[in-house]
Amino acid sequence: MVKIELWGTPQCRRYQKMRTSVQDAAAALGLEFELQEINDSGQLAQSNPLDLPRLCLDGEVIASRNPPKESVLREKMLQIFK
């Protein structure tokens, strides 16, 4: 199972777009995944707030601040998980 972490606040539009892109890309590739959304203010305070939202695939930071295009995200997922 693929482990995906999404750091940020759910109220943020970029966070929402990043979550949707991740779910769509994983579904298009047929990957089983666990999306861990880290939006606890205590945990977020330990990281640089200017780098949020942040997307990590299997511990590797794939994107921060701006959501990647879904095609780029699918390519990264293939490189890491296939």
N, C-alpha and C positions, 0 to 999 in steps of 0.2 A: 504494500500500500504506500502511496506517495504522501509525504508529509509536506504540507504547504502552510507557511505562517504569513499572516497578514497583520501588520502593525499599524495602528492608527485609530481614529475615532469614526464610528459608523455614521456620524452626521456629516462628515466631509464628502463632497461630491467625488473627489479623486479616489477616495477610499472605496466608495460605492462602485465606481466604474472599474477599479482594479479587482474588486471581488467578483463582479459580473464577468469580467474578462477571464479571470482564472477559472471560474466554474464552466464557462463556455468552452475554453480551450481544452480543459481536461476532459470534458464530455465529448468533444469532437475527436479526441485521441483515444477515447475509451479507457481512460485511466481511472482506477479506483484511487480516491484521494481522501485525505483527512485535512480539512481546512481548520486551522487553529487561528482564531481571531484574537489578537492580543490588543485589548483596548482598555485595560485597567490603568487608571491614571498613575498609580505607583510604578508600574512597569514602564510605562511610556516616559515617565519623568527621568528614568535612568538613561534614556537614549536622547540623541539630538533631535529636538522637535522640528527642526528645519528639514530633516530627512524623512519626515512622515508624509503620507503613508509609505510603508516599506513592504516589499514582497520578498519572501525567502522561500526557495525551493530546496528542500533537503539540506538546510543550513546555509545555503549560498544566497547572498543578496542578489536578486535579479533586477529589481527596480526600486527606486526611491523617488519620492516627490510626485512624479508624473507616471500615470499608468502606461505600460507598454502596449503597443498594438497587439491585437490578438495573434496575428501571424508570427510576430517576434516571440511572443510568449509560447506558442506551440513549438517553435523551433528550439527554444531553450529547454522546454519540457522533454522533447525528444532526445536532446543531447544528454540530459541528466538522468532520465528514467528509462531509456530504452537500450 
